[in-house]
Amino acid sequence: MNIPSVSGDEKAVGFFLRDYLESLGWTVELQAVSENQNNVIAYLNDTPRVFLSTHLDTVPPFIAPTEDEEKIYGRGACDAKGIIASQIIAAENLRKEGINDIGLLYTVEEETSSIGAKAANKHPLAAKCEYLINGEPTDNDLAIGSKGTFRLKILTEGKAAHSAYPEMGESAIEKLIDILQDVLKTEFPNDEFFGETTVNIGTIEGGIALNVIPPRAEAGIAVRLTTPRNTIETLLEEIVEDRGKIEVLSCSEPIKMLAVEGFNQKTVRFTTDIPYLTNWGKPLLLGAGSILVAHTKDEFVLKKDLETAVELYVNLVKKLLTTK
Ligand SMILES: [Zn+2]
């Protein structure tokens, strides 16, 4: 946590982890993702069947760590440096019991583009991996589903004119407001398993000046998906019709993860690297800390939750390795 690692600046923390894991006797590969970014992949033998995994980067700004008896505070406390620490301790504990079919995978840039995960998905070790236990703050519950995220823009065009002669122009902002009102009125389909589909109109831009009929406007929208993207995209197209255009920015579909008996289970609303790590076997998701404090200035993790996570990871790995 002392090494700044905001997305795009993960080089130093990657070198630190490589050196640390090598000092423990792991075989460590740095997988180059860009000039300044490497995924860290570590293993003990030729047949790693279960990988513990999370991301190396944090959201900005860097907040130096502090601690008291109970908690660790600062950027990355729960998202995701605390998780990395608990996974390494779990892996070391498994190793002490003679369990060596395990690996560690730490990716760059999960918080923005998942380019690290996309690169990792092409790594040859992926084919050997049967189960990928990804770590994100799930309050130590086993997340069995996560909503998807569909990011898009709605763009409208009009015709500029002097505002004193509105009949000479056509307002792109008025068109956009009409569309957005229809979006807000629309009931999007929900899903019994994943829950409610929610829509956030996050940005709105347009116009030139107060005395000009605006020729262009746009709104940025994030939909938390509980159904396949197509359903939602079709609905949005029907709303917009020929009043504007939809520009898709990115999309990750809702994902179901492996449920394992004996663990508290729930669905989560955030997205992870998992949709981009499809070659790494069946995905699971579990980590210490709360997503509600991640990305905030008050980010923290309870030390006892990290200790609990170690036990949970150990038990989970053992259970998976004995599953056939
Ligand atoms: Zn995270």
Residues whose N, C-alpha, C, O or C-beta is under 5 A from the ligand:
A	BS01	ZN	D79 A80 E136
